[in-house]
Amino acid sequence: MTRDMQNPLLLETERRFPKSIAIIGAGTIGPDIGYYLKSAVPGLELILVDISQEALDRAQTRIEGYVEKGLAKRKLSKTQAQNVRERLVFTTNYEDLAHCDWVLEAATENIDLKRKIFAQVEALVRTDAIITSNTSSLPAEWLFNELKHPERATVTHFFAPAFRNPAVEVIRAERVDERVVSYLRWFFCATGKVPLVTSDALCFMLDRVFDNWCNEAALLLDQADAAQIDSATSELVHAGPFFVLNLANGNPIIVETNTLQMREEGEHYRPARIFDSVTTWKTAPPGHGPAVPEPLASTIRDRMLGVLFSQSVDILDRGIGSRADLDLGCTLALGFKKGPLQLMSELGSAEVTRILERFAKERPGMPMPKKPIESYLDYHRHLIVDDVDGIKLIAIRRPQALNALDDSVTDELLDVIRAHEADPAVQGFVIIGYGDRAFSAGADIGRFPELLGDADGAAGFARDCSRLLLHLDAMQKPVVAALNGMALGGGLELALRCHAIVAIESAWLQLPEVTLGIAPGIGAMVVPYRRWPEAADVFHGMLRRAEKLTAARAHELGVIEGLAPDYPSLVRLAVSRAHELASELPRIPDGPVEIPELAPIESSDAAGRPLSAEVISIIEDAVREGAAAGTFSESLEIGYRAFGRTACTDAAREAIGRFVSGKR
């Protein structure tokens, strides 16, 4: 692995997990960052430093509150809670951080104060200690230009709530050592965050979007009130701009950051004057805002999309961030329902051009695209692709959904494979999940709820969802699934169709569809029996009772061909296996296969929860008929039709309804 890998967990780093981290600033975000670090790094010493003992006391209470809440909701084990509470230091003495491996500043957004802090820190810590700032807007060059060793200093910008929000901007400052950037990317990914790399521009990437989104909303107050603007933007964001400003006490932040942009980049960034006279906005909680009449709703929508698209193309034209990071960051960090580029793609270039032309007239001076709209949209939104020893390593990066599959992920995987499968320099492919939790936690149900009660429509839906898997079946180059964590439902079905499966030791497999009142729709009722008939009894339990299968047991059964202790080792194993398969690919056989009889079972899952006897019966019939089918294609068709039949059951209507409403 090298330092130019796109996948952070494959980056070469001399450093591993730090033993001691100090956070300077015990306001709100400092303790939240501290709680994340203590929860993620076993045995970590965390030192929280502030000049105010009262602030430190509040921080201690805040962290303890998180621990108690985590225990009460069973999100923390007693061991994890103990790990958070131990080696946790609150101090007013800066000398207590002298031995730390990393010092993270989260103090007030004041450049003179921050420079003073960094000078004091540098005088105390080792020359190899990392120093970062949580500033949301001040470039690293402004903060660290007086340090003797600026090569170990940069910005790591967290988003509220920092212990839960996965996004972190990692700034590639001009003078920072690239090894430090690589390490921070690796560290954050290894601890459950999603590092988004940006250049050292004022306000970086995501604050440019957020601050100007809110400022534009305030500039619209001459045409609508705050509640109307929040309501009209609800189709774009989970919470409107004024609701978020109230939540974060954000008015002073917008004034400060937009004033900086105005001074550096032009008068068009001047903050709305109303911010100086209003403390709290009159608005409603998300989903409870007033109805907004036309054409006012369209005016608001066009203006807010205009500033969103304007800032997005400016970020890309100036190379501040990447397309994929911009789209993902807006959804993870800022609460957009869809990223700006996804919106542009769905609207089409003509509509985007209309919106931007209107915005240019209303807001002269704001950035406009320097290239055709289509050129901003040519990228993979959900995949990271690296080259390892002649193998294309494809990571599914959809952390907000534990790398679950949907139509866009399926099409992107097909796109990458088709683009390279005829290239003689590419010997094979490995599919893996992003991060350390999930290969893929299933498949989004997409338009399936609309097909409930329509057996033919649901069967057609399953056939359409199988397009990637059918392509894998016919490929002439190997594709290896590397399970870096859980593989559930449609994610497991993808792995089952790859030519080999390897896994990290802690991975596990499950087919939970029966708990939703449906059958697995794209091959799981037939493929495993044809590939590993000796494990048929295990598959019976997985299909009918949603029983989990550990990677270790799957390895004993031959389903998984190799186990690895960690992510880099897993990749090496998968790449090696792809090379081995290049000479001869295993194929899913035609002809009938013998399987043991499906013994009668109770209609309940492995935990004793009731299941539909009707759905279980449909699954059993499909398993028997699929095993007896004369060809693999015929057996797949049996599975599609069985999926369609389950879509017509009361169990499916009830369970899918609960799933869609979030009442699982």
C-alpha positions in Angstrom: 0.0 0.0 0.0 1.2 3.6 -0.7 0.4 7.1 0.5 -1.6 7.9 -2.7 -4.4 5.4 -1.9 -7.9 6.8 -2.0 -9.0 4.3 0.6 -7.8 5.8 4.0 -7.4 2.4 5.7 -4.8 1.4 3.1 -2.5 4.4 3.7 1.0 3.8 4.8 1.5 5.4 8.3 4.4 5.1 10.6 2.2 6.2 13.5 -0.5 4.0 15.0 -3.1 4.9 17.6 -2.0 7.7 19.9 -1.5 7.0 23.6 -2.3 10.5 24.7 -4.3 13.3 23.2 -5.0 16.8 24.6 -7.9 19.0 23.7 -7.7 22.7 24.4 -11.1 24.3 24.9 -13.9 22.9 27.2 -16.8 24.6 25.5 -19.3 22.5 23.6 -17.3 20.9 20.8 -14.2 20.1 22.8 -15.9 17.7 25.2 -17.9 16.2 22.3 -14.6 15.5 20.4 -13.2 14.1 23.6 -16.1 11.7 24.0 -15.6 10.5 20.5 -11.9 9.9 21.0 -12.3 8.1 24.3 -15.1 5.9 22.9 -13.0 5.0 19.8 -9.5 4.5 21.1 -9.1 1.9 23.9 -6.7 2.9 26.7 -6.4 6.5 25.4 -5.3 9.2 27.9 -7.4 12.3 27.1 -6.4 15.6 28.7 -9.0 18.5 28.5 -7.4 21.9 29.0 -9.1 25.2 29.7 -8.3 28.4 31.6 -11.7 28.1 33.3 -12.2 25.5 36.0 -16.0 26.1 35.7 -15.8 25.2 32.0 -13.9 22.1 32.8 -16.5 21.1 35.4 -19.2 21.5 32.9 -17.3 19.5 30.4 -16.8 16.6 32.9 -20.5 16.6 33.6 -21.3 16.6 29.9 -19.1 13.6 29.1 -20.4 11.7 32.1 -23.9 12.5 30.9 -23.1 10.9 27.5 -21.7 7.8 29.3 -24.9 7.4 31.4 -27.1 7.9 28.4 -25.1 5.4 26.4 -25.4 2.8 29.2 -29.1 3.4 29.6 -29.8 3.0 25.8 -27.4 0.0 25.7 -25.2 1.7 23.2 -22.3 1.4 25.5 -21.1 -1.7 27.4 -19.8 -1.4 30.9 -16.3 -2.0 29.6 -16.7 0.8 27.1 -18.0 3.1 29.7 -15.1 2.3 32.0 -12.7 3.0 29.1 -14.3 6.5 28.6 -14.1 7.3 32.4 -10.5 6.1 32.9 -7.4 8.2 32.1 -9.6 11.3 31.6 -7.9 14.4 32.9 -9.3 18.0 33.3 -6.7 20.7 33.9 -6.0 24.4 33.8 -2.3 23.7 33.5 -0.9 23.7 29.9 2.2 21.8 31.1 0.0 18.7 31.6 -0.1 18.2 27.9 3.7 18.3 27.3 3.9 14.5 26.7 0.9 14.2 24.3 1.1 12.7 20.9 -1.5 15.0 19.5 -2.8 18.4 20.7 -6.2 19.4 19.2 -7.3 23.1 19.7 -11.0 23.7 20.0 -11.0 27.2 21.5 -12.9 30.3 20.6 -12.8 31.3 16.9 -10.2 34.1 17.4 -7.1 34.1 15.4 -4.9 36.0 17.8 -6.0 33.7 20.7 -5.4 30.6 18.6 -1.9 31.7 17.5 -1.0 32.4 21.2 -2.2 28.9 22.1 -0.2 27.3 19.3 3.0 29.1 20.3 2.5 27.9 23.9 1.8 24.4 22.8 4.8 24.2 20.5 7.1 25.3 23.3 5.9 22.3 25.4 5.4 19.3 23.2 7.8 17.0 21.3 8.7 18.0 17.8 6.9 14.9 16.4 3.6 15.7 18.2 0.8 16.5 15.9 -1.0 19.9 16.3 -4.4 20.5 14.8 -7.1 23.2 15.1 -10.9 22.6 14.9 -11.4 26.0 13.3 -14.3 26.1 10.8 -13.0 28.9 8.6 -9.4 30.1 9.4 -6.8 28.7 7.0 -4.0 26.7 8.4 -1.5 29.1 6.9 -2.9 31.9 9.0 -2.8 29.9 12.2 0.5 28.1 12.0 2.7 30.4 10.0 4.7 31.4 13.0 5.4 27.8 14.2 8.9 26.5 14.0 7.6 23.1 12.8 4.5 23.9 10.7 4.9 20.6 8.9 3.2 18.8 11.8 0.2 21.2 12.0 -3.0 21.5 10.1 -6.8 21.8 10.6 -9.2 19.0 11.5 -12.7 20.4 11.3 -15.4 18.5 13.2 -19.1 19.0 12.8 -21.8 19.0 15.6 -22.5 16.9 17.4 -18.8 15.8 17.1 -19.2 12.5 18.9 -21.9 11.4 16.4 -21.5 13.3 13.2 -19.0 11.2 11.1 -17.7 14.0 8.9 -14.3 15.6 9.5 -12.5 17.9 7.1 -8.8 17.3 7.0 -7.0 20.3 5.5 -4.1 19.7 3.2 -2.2 22.8 4.2 0.7 24.0 2.0 3.4 23.4 4.6 2.0 20.3 6.4 3.9 17.0 5.8 1.8 14.7 3.6 2.5 11.9 6.1 0.6 13.8 8.7 -2.4 14.2 6.3 -2.2 10.5 5.5 -2.1 9.6 9.2 -5.1 11.8 10.0 -7.1 10.3 7.2 -6.2 6.8 8.4 -6.9 7.6 12.0 -10.3 9.1 11.4 -11.5 6.3 9.1 -10.2 3.7 11.6 -12.2 5.3 14.4 -15.5 5.5 12.5 -15.2 9.0 11.0 -15.3 10.0 7.3 -12.3 12.2 6.5 -12.9 14.7 3.7 -9.8 16.3 2.4 -9.8 19.9 1.3 -7.3 22.5 0.3 -6.4 25.3 2.7 -9.0 27.8 1.4 -10.8 30.3 3.6 -13.8 28.4 5.2 -12.6 25.2 3.5 -15.3 23.3 1.7 -18.4 22.6 3.8 -18.5 25.9 5.8 -18.6 27.7 2.4 -21.7 25.8 1.6 -23.3 26.2 5.1 -22.5 29.8 5.8 -23.6 31.1 2.4 -26.8 28.9 2.5 -27.7 30.6 5.8 -26.7 34.0 4.7 -28.8 33.7 1.5 -31.8 32.6 3.6 -31.4 35.8 5.6 -31.2 37.9 2.5 -34.5 36.4 1.4 -36.3 37.8 4.4 -37.4 40.8 2.4 -39.7 38.4 0.5 -40.7 35.7 3.1 -40.4 35.1 6.8 -38.1 32.6 8.5 -40.8 29.9 8.9 -41.7 30.1 5.2 -38.1 29.8 4.1 -37.5 26.9 6.4 -40.6 25.2 5.1 -39.8 25.8 1.5 -36.4 24.3 1.9 -37.6 21.2 3.6 -37.5 19.2 0.4 -33.7 19.9 0.3 -32.6 19.6 4.0 -33.7 17.8 7.1 -33.9 21.1 9.0 -34.3 24.6 7.5 -31.5 27.2 7.8 -33.2 29.3 10.6 -34.1 26.3 12.7 -30.4 25.2 12.5 -29.2 28.7 13.3 -31.4 28.7 16.5 -30.1 25.3 17.4 -26.5 26.3 17.1 -26.7 29.9 18.1 -25.2 30.4 14.7 -25.9 34.1 13.9 -22.5 35.3 15.1 -20.8 32.5 13.2 -22.4 33.6 9.9 -21.5 37.2 10.4 -17.9 36.3 11.2 -17.3 33.9 8.4 -19.1 35.9 5.7 -17.2 39.0 6.8 -14.0 37.1 6.3 -15.1 36.0 2.8 -16.2 39.5 2.0 -12.8 40.9 2.9 -10.9 38.3 1.0 -13.2 37.5 -2.0 -15.6 40.3 -2.6 -18.5 42.5 -1.5 -21.1 39.8 -2.6 -20.3 37.8 0.5 -21.3 40.6 2.9 -23.4 39.1 5.7 -27.1 40.1 5.9 -27.6 43.1 8.1 -30.5 41.5 9.9 -28.0 39.2 11.7 -27.0 42.2 13.9 -30.5 42.8 15.2 -32.0 39.3 15.7 -31.0 36.7 18.2 -33.6 34.0 17.7 -35.7 33.3 14.6 -39.4 32.6 14.6 -39.7 29.2 12.9 -41.2 25.8 13.4 -39.7 22.3 14.0 -38.9 20.3 10.8 -42.1 19.0 9.2 -44.4 21.5 11.0 -43.8 24.6 9.0 -46.5 26.6 7.2 -47.6 25.9 3.7 -45.9 28.3 1.3 -47.9 29.5 -1.7 -46.6 29.6 -5.3 -44.8 31.5 -6.8 -43.1 32.4 -3.4 -42.1 28.7 -2.8 -40.4 28.6 -6.3 -38.7 31.9 -5.7 -37.2 30.6 -2.4 -36.3 27.3 -3.9 -34.6 28.8 -6.9 -32.6 31.2 -4.7 -31.4 28.6 -2.3 -30.5 26.2 -5.0 -28.7 29.0 -6.7 -26.4 29.7 -3.8 -25.9 25.9 -3.3 -24.9 25.4 -6.9 -22.9 28.6 -7.0 -20.8 27.6 -4.1 -20.4 24.0 -5.3 -19.1 24.9 -8.7 -16.7 27.4 -7.1 -15.4 24.8 -4.7 -14.7 22.4 -7.6 -13.4 25.0 -10.0 -10.9 26.1 -7.4 -9.9 22.6 -6.4 -11.0 23.1 -2.8 -12.5 19.6 -2.5 -13.5 16.6 -4.7 -16.9 16.0 -6.2 -17.5 12.9 -4.1 -16.4 14.5 -0.9 -18.5 17.6 -1.5 -21.7 15.5 -2.1 -21.1 13.2 0.8 -20.0 16.0 3.1 -23.2 18.0 2.5 -25.4 15.0 3.4 -23.3 13.8 6.4 -22.2 17.1 7.9 -24.9 19.6 6.9 -28.1 17.6 6.7 -28.9 17.9 3.0 -31.2 15.1 1.8 -29.2 14.9 -1.4 -25.8 16.3 -2.3 -25.6 19.4 -4.6 -24.2 17.4 -7.5 -26.8 14.7 -7.1 -29.4 17.4 -7.3 -27.8 19.0 -10.3 -27.7 15.6 -12.0 -31.4 14.9 -11.3 -32.5 18.4 -12.4 -30.5 18.3 -15.6 -28.2 20.8 -17.1 -30.9 23.0 -18.6 -32.7 23.5 -15.3 -29.5 24.0 -13.4 -28.4 26.6 -16.0 -31.8 28.4 -15.6 -31.4 28.5 -11.8 -27.8 29.8 -12.0 -28.7 32.5 -14.6 -31.5 33.7 -12.4 -29.2 33.7 -9.3 -26.5 35.6 -11.2 -29.0 38.4 -11.9 -30.3 38.5 -8.3 -26.8 38.2 -6.7 -24.2 39.7 -9.1 -20.6 38.8 -8.3 -21.4 35.3 -6.9 -19.4 32.5 -8.5 -20.7 30.9 -11.7 -19.5 27.7 -13.4 -16.4 27.9 -15.5 -17.2 24.7 -17.4 -20.3 23.0 -18.9 -22.6 21.7 -16.2 -22.2 18.0 -17.3 -18.4 18.1 -16.6 -19.1 18.6 -12.9 -21.2 15.5 -12.7 -18.9 12.9 -14.2 -17.7 11.0 -11.1 -18.5 8.1 -8.9 -20.5 9.2 -5.9 -20.3 6.0 -3.9 -17.1 4.3 -4.9 -13.4 4.7 -4.2 -11.2 2.9 -6.7 -7.5 2.0 -6.1 -5.0 -0.1 -8.0 -3.2 -2.8 -6.1 -0.8 -5.1 -8.0 -2.9 -5.2 -11.2 -6.2 -5.5 -9.3 -8.9 -2.9 -9.2 -9.8 -2.4 -5.5 -13.4 -1.0 -5.3 -14.6 0.2 -2.0 -18.3 1.0 -1.5 -18.3 4.3 0.4 -21.8 4.9 1.6 -21.1 5.2 5.4 -24.5 6.9 6.1 -26.1 3.6 5.2 -23.4 1.1 6.3 -22.5 0.8 2.6 -26.0 -0.5 1.6 -26.6 -1.0 -2.1 -29.0 1.0 -4.2 -29.5 1.5 -7.9 -26.7 4.1 -8.1 -24.2 1.9 -6.3 -25.1 -1.0 -8.5 -24.7 1.1 -11.6 -21.4 2.6 -10.5 -20.0 -0.9 -9.7 -21.1 -2.0 -13.2 -19.6 1.1 -14.7 -16.2 0.5 -13.1 -16.1 -3.2 -14.0 -17.2 -2.6 -17.6 -14.6 0.1 -18.0 -11.7 -2.1 -17.0 -12.6 -5.8 -17.6 -11.2 -5.7 -21.1 -8.0 -3.9 -20.1 -5.1 -6.4 -20.2 -3.4 -4.5 -17.4 -6.3 -5.2 -15.1 -6.2 -8.8 -13.9 -9.2 -8.8 -11.6 -11.3 -6.9 -9.1 -11.9 -6.8 -5.4 -15.1 -5.4 -3.9 -14.8 -4.2 -0.2 -16.7 -1.9 2.1 -15.5 1.5 3.4 -14.5 1.6 7.0 -14.3 -1.2 9.5 -18.0 -2.0 10.2 -19.7 -3.2 7.1 -19.1 -4.8 3.7 -22.7 -3.9 2.9 -25.7 -3.8 5.3 -28.1 -4.9 2.6 -30.0 -3.1 -0.2 -32.2 -0.1 -0.1 -35.8 -1.1 -0.8 -36.1 1.7 -3.4 -39.4 1.6 -5.1 -40.3 -1.9 -3.7 -43.0 -0.5 -1.3 -44.9 0.7 -4.3 -45.0 -2.9 -5.7 -46.5 -4.5 -2.6 -49.5 -6.6 -3.8 -48.1 -6.8 -7.4 -46.4 -10.2 -7.8 -45.3 -9.7 -11.4 -44.0 -6.1 -10.7 -42.0 -7.3 -7.6 -40.5 -10.2 -9.6 -39.5 -7.7 -12.3 -38.0 -5.5 -9.6 -35.9 -8.4 -8.5 -34.7 -9.2 -12.0 -33.7 -5.5 -12.5 -31.8 -5.5 -9.2 -29.9 -8.5 -10.5 -28.2 -6.8 -13.4 -24.8 -6.5 -11.6 -24.9 -10.1 -10.4 -25.7 -11.5 -13.8 -22.8 -9.6 -15.2 -20.5 -11.1 -12.5 -21.8 -14.6 -13.5 -20.6 -14.1 -17.1 -17.3 -12.3 -16.4 -14.0 -13.6 -17.7 -12.0 -12.0 -15.0 -12.2 -12.7 -11.2 -14.1 -10.6 -8.7 -13.4 -11.3 -5.1 -15.6 -10.1 -2.2 -13.6 -8.9 0.8 -15.9 -8.8 3.8 -14.5 -6.1 6.1 -17.6 -6.3 8.4 -21.2 -7.4 8.3 -22.6 -8.6 5.0 -26.4 -8.6 5.1 -29.3 -9.2 2.7 -28.5 -7.8 -0.7 -24.9 -7.1 0.4 -24.4 -10.8 1.1 -26.1 -11.7 -2.1 -23.5 -9.6 -3.9 -20.7 -11.4 -2.1 -22.3 -14.8 -2.9 -22.0 -14.0 -6.7 -18.4 -13.0 -6.5 -15.9 -15.7 -7.6 -14.5 -16.0 -4.1 -15.1 -14.6 -0.6 -12.5 -13.7 2.0 -13.3 -11.9 5.3 -12.0 -10.2 8.3 -12.1 -12.4 11.3 -14.9 -10.4 13.0 -17.2 -10.3 10.0 -20.6 -12.0 10.0 -23.3 -12.8 7.5 -27.1 -12.7 7.6 -30.2 -12.9 5.4 -32.7 -10.9 7.4 -35.4 -10.6 4.7 -37.7 -13.1 6.3 -38.1 -10.7 9.3 -39.5 -8.1 6.8 -42.0 -10.6 5.5 -40.2 -11.1 2.2 -37.8 -13.6 0.6 -34.3 -12.7 -0.6 -35.0 -11.7 -4.2 -31.7 -11.9 -6.2 -30.4 -15.4 -5.8 -29.8 -16.3 -2.1 -32.5 -19.0 -2.3 -30.5 -20.8 -5.0 -26.9 -19.7 -5.3 -25.5 -21.0 -1.9 -27.0 -24.4 -2.5 -25.3 -24.7 -5.8 -22.0 -23.5 -4.7 -21.8 -25.1 -1.2 -24.4 -27.9 -1.1 -22.6 -29.4 1.9 -23.6 -26.3 4.0 -27.3 -26.6 3.0 -28.5 -27.0 6.6 -26.9 -23.7 7.5 -28.5 -21.9 4.6 -31.9 -23.4 5.6 -31.5 -21.6 9.0 -30.3 -18.4 7.5 -33.2 -18.1 5.0 -36.0 -19.3 7.2 -35.0 -17.9 10.6 -32.5 -15.1 9.8 -29.7 -17.0 11.6 -26.4 -15.2 11.7 -23.3 -17.0 10.3 -19.9 -15.9 11.7 -16.9 -15.6 9.4 -15.1 -18.3 11.3 -18.0 -20.8 10.8 -18.4 -19.8 7.2 -14.7 -20.5 6.7 -15.1 -24.0 8.2 -17.9 -24.6 5.7 -15.8 -23.4 2.8 -18.1 -20.4 2.0 -15.3 -18.1 3.0 -11.9 -19.0 1.6 -9.7 -17.1 3.9 -9.7 -15.0 7.1 -7.5 -11.9 7.9 -7.0 -10.1 11.2 -7.3 -6.5 9.8 -8.2 -4.4 6.8 -4.8 -4.2 5.1 -4.3 -7.9 5.5 -7.8 -8.6 4.2 -7.0 -6.6 1.0 -3.7 -8.4 0.5 -5.5 -11.7 0.9 -8.2 -10.7 -1.5 -5.7 -9.4 -4.1 -3.8 -12.7 -3.8 -6.9 -14.7 -4.3 -7.9 -12.7 -7.4 -4.5 -13.4 -8.9 -4.9 -17.1 -8.2 -8.4 -17.2 -9.9 -7.2 -15.4 -13.0 -6.3 -18.7 -14.7 -9.6 -20.4 -14.0 -12.9 -19.0 -12.7 -15.3 -21.1 -10.7 -18.8 -21.1 -12.2 -22.2 -21.6 -10.6 -23.3 -25.0 -12.0 -26.3 -26.0 -14.0 -28.3 -29.1 -13.3 -30.2 -30.2 -10.2 -28.5 -30.3 -6.8 -29.3 -32.6 -3.9 -30.0 -30.8 -0.7 -31.3 -32.2 2.7 -35.0 -31.9 3.4 -36.2 -28.8 5.0 -37.4 -30.1 8.4 -40.4 -28.3 9.9 -39.5 -25.4 12.1 -41.3 -22.9 14.4 -42.4 -19.7 12.7 -39.9 -17.5 14.7 -36.5 -16.1 14.2 -33.3 -17.0 16.0 -34.3 -14.6 18.9 -37.8 -16.1 19.2 -39.7 -13.3 17.5 -42.6 -14.4 15.4 -42.3 -14.8 11.6 -44.8 -15.4 8.9 -45.5 -19.1 8.3 -46.7 -18.2 4.8 -43.5 -16.4 3.9 -41.4 -19.3 5.3 -43.4 -21.7 3.2 -42.8 -19.7 0.0 -39.1 -19.7 0.8 -39.0 -23.4 1.3 -40.8 -24.1 -1.9 -38.4 -21.9 -3.8 -35.4 -23.6 -2.3 -36.7 -27.0 -3.3 -37.7 -26.0 -6.8 -34.5 -24.0 -7.3 -32.4 -27.0 -6.3 -34.3 -29.2 -8.7 -34.2 -26.8 -11.7 -32.3 -28.0 -14.7 -30.3 -24.8 -15.2 -29.0 -22.0 -13.0 -31.0 -19.5 -15.0 -34.2 -21.4 -14.3 -33.4 -21.5 -10.6 -32.9 -17.8 -10.5 -36.2 -17.2 -12.2 -37.9 -19.4 -9.5 -36.3 -17.1 -6.9 -37.6 -13.9 -8.6 -41.1 -15.3 -8.7 -41.0 -16.4 -5.1 -39.9 -12.9 -4.1 -42.9 -11.6 -6.1 -45.3 -13.9 -4.2 -44.0 -12.7 -0.8 -44.6 -9.1 -1.9 -48.3 -10.0 -1.9 -48.5 -11.3 1.7 -49.9 -9.4 4.7 -46.6 -10.0 6.5 -44.7 -8.0 3.8 -47.2 -5.1 3.9 -47.1 -4.8 7.6 -43.3 -5.2 8.0 -42.3 -3.0 5.1 -44.8 -0.4 6.3 -43.1 -0.4 9.7 -39.7 -0.3 8.1 -40.5 2.7 5.9 -42.1 4.6 8.8 -39.0 3.9 11.0 -41.1 1.9 13.6 -39.0 -1.3 13.4 
